[in-house]
Amino acid sequence: MLIGYARTSTLEQKAGLEAQRESLKALGCERVWEEQTSSVGPREALSEALGYVREGDTLVVTKLDRLARSVRHLGEIVEELESKGVGLRILDLGLDTSNATGKLMLNVLGSVAQFEREMMLERQKEGIAKAKREGKYKGRAPTAQRLASDAKRLLAEGNTKRQIAKLLGISERSVYRIV
């Protein structure tokens, strides 16, 4: 049985999720798990899909980055699938782990993907540092400090710190820092 898994990072990526769903259904996936969550957030649909697959099944994803956070995470997923006798197919790479070549390519491509991600983050960090040096990057505006007088007023009126945080749309921790 072909089992599909689709993921986008944000709720705004509805078209991306729909495209993944259509690709998986067109391939013949009988069940498709999908979710809209960051790769670093909890991935409940992935856990459910991994729990559902049985020996002889194949887990299908459209792209490698939709499945794993890192090479290590990819290895853990592949290991879990292999222990159950389940294959993995990645559509955009034309990759299938049911043979030795597919497994080798998966590891190589996973390493390249992680390298690209780390290089992107490094370039981003360098760009931010350069912009800060040139005075073009100020960072996020300190919302809580801007609302300090409101927070102190609400506290004087007898509101709890939790209520103040909710009313002002800031964290409770920020309220504690203010007062």
Helices and strands as residue ranges (DSSP letters): E 2-8, H 14-27, E 31-36, H 44-52, E 58-61, G 64-66, H 71-84, E 87-90, G 91-93, E 95-96, H 100-133, H 143-146, H 148-156, H 161-168, H 172-178
